[in-house]
């Protein structure tokens, strides 16, 4: 089953992490201090990025799909960006942009 991916821009990463921990009932599996956090549940792949100028906006949508050969993105007819990737491809992308990330285990086995 594919997981829906939602990427949001937030004003305050720490406060947002606390709120989404409560909303999702779990903690993020990866955090880049003051910049990024990622949660993976059975049905949802949620990332938040701190961005004062874009806070409150959707960054992009997507699907975590174990059958994707190569990570890619496309825009739908309304201009929304959709990414498609495997959990491992996402892990590699995160480590590329956030090499200092805390707890980069990123539970790939789910």
N, C-alpha and C positions, 0 to 999 in steps of 0.2 A: 504494500500500500504506500502511495506517495504521501509525504507530509507537506502540508501547506507551509510556505515560508512567508513571513511578514517581516519587513525591515522598517523600523520607525526611527525618526529623529526626535531626540528628547533634549530638554533644557538642562536637567540635572541628573547625571547618570546614577549617582548613589541613591537619590530619592526614588528614581524610576526603578532601579533594581529592587528596592524594598517593596514598592507597589506591585511589580510584576511577580515577585516571589509569592505574595499573597494571592494575587489573581490566578496564578498558574499552580499554586500548591507545591512548588519546588524552587530550588535555587539554580542560577545559571551554571552551565558546565564550563564556561570560559568567560574571563573578564580581563579586559585591557584597561587598567586604571584610568579613570576620568575620560575614557574614550568609547568603550564598546563592551557589550555583554551579549551572550547567546544562551538561550534555553532550548532544549529539545525534549518534547513530551512525545507521547505515543502518536499524536496527530498533528502537532504543531512544532515548527522550527521558527523561533522568534528571535530577532536580533534588534538591539537598540544601539544607536550611535549618538553620542553627545554632540549637539550642533546648535549653538545659540540662535543662529540666524534661520535655521530650518525647523526648530522645535515645533512639535505638534503636527508634522507632516509625514505622510507615507513616503519612504525612500524608494521602495520597490516591493514587488510580490514575487512569488516563485513556487517551485516544487522541488523538494528533496526527493529524487527519484533514483533508486538503486540501479536502474537500467540505462541511465544517461552515459554515453560514451565519453563525451567531453563537455565541460561546463560551458553554457552559452546563455545569452539573453536575447529577448526580442520584445518589441512593443506591440500591444494589441491595438485594435482600431480606435480606442479612446486615448491612446498615448501612454498607458500604464506599462512600465517595464516589468517583464517577467523573467526571472532567472531559473535555470534548470541545472541541477547538479546532484552529485552523489554526496553522501556524508564525508567521504574522504576528500573529495575535491573541495568541499567547503572548508574542511580542516586545513588543507594546504593553503588555500586562499587567506584564511585567518592568520596563519603563521607567517605568511608573506607580508601582510600589512601590519601585523601586531606581533613582531618577534619577541617582545617582552611580555606576552600574555601570561596571565596567572592561570595555572591548571589547564594546559593545552591538551589534556587527554581527550576531550570532545567525544565522549561515549559513542564511538563509531559502531559498536555492536548492536545498538538498538534497531 
